[in-house]
């Protein structure tokens, strides 16, 4: 009589966990074989890059935890004219670093067009301005003088072509028309009467 020993290959459990410990699945693998990877898990704001354990030549029970890389998004800050102020890569869920406030002649910077405290996608952020015009300061030198009254009179007589800023500053009574009345009001303001 011949006696033959019969052996069964050992089998092991390969368990797949997500980043937070949630079990994604498991499988039984024979000694020396490779685990069949499950579909790549998804995590908002991250890219799956693999498992933290080898899934080939399995010789014991294995727990493989998903590994991720945080996504980074381009945030571009642009000025009113489309010129780039700042470009930066920002990690998902993080805040973009605000650049220095831009300066625009005759305007006050009032903020940015988008909230950058929690970036979740590529973002273009535009500088926002309000017009900074002192009514009556037609030459924009910071004070109301006789020169402003004379310039307003020249605009009213169509002797000069004013800029948009000058038109707004010269229309002191806000009647949508620059005329002698505006020049007179500016002159009185300049003279303090």
C-alpha positions, 0 to 999 in steps of 0.5 A: 500500500502506498500512502501519499500525503495530500497538502492544501496550499495555505490561503490568506485574507487580503483586506482592503481599507479606505483612508478612514478605516472603512472596509472596502472589500476582502478576498482569499488568496492562495499562498504565493499568489497575488491579490486581485486589486479592487477598483480604485476607491474615490475620495473627494479632493484627493487622487488614489495613488495605490495601497500601502502593502504589497499585493503580490506573493502573499504569504500571510494575512494582509491589510492594505490601506488606500493611499491618496495624494491631495489635489492641488488647484491653480488659483490666478488673481487678475487685475481689472485689465486681465493682467496676472497679479499672482498664480499659486497652487493651493491644496484642496480645501485650503485657503489661497494666499491673498496677494497685495492689494492692487492699485488702480488710479482713480479707484479704490480696491474693494476686494476680490470677485471670489471667496478663496478661503476653501479652494476646491477647483481651479479658480480665477479671482478678479480684483474689484474696484469702486471709483474713487472720485471726489466730486469737484476734484476734476483734475484729481489732485486731491483738493478742490481748487479754482483750477477744477472750476476752470477745467469744468467750465472748459468741459462744459464749453467742449474745449477739452475732451474729459476722461470718464473720471473727470466727467463724474467729478465735474458733474457736481450736482449729478444731473448727468450734464456738465455745465456752467452750474457745475463750474459755479458750484465747484468755484464756490467750494474752492473759495469756501463760499 
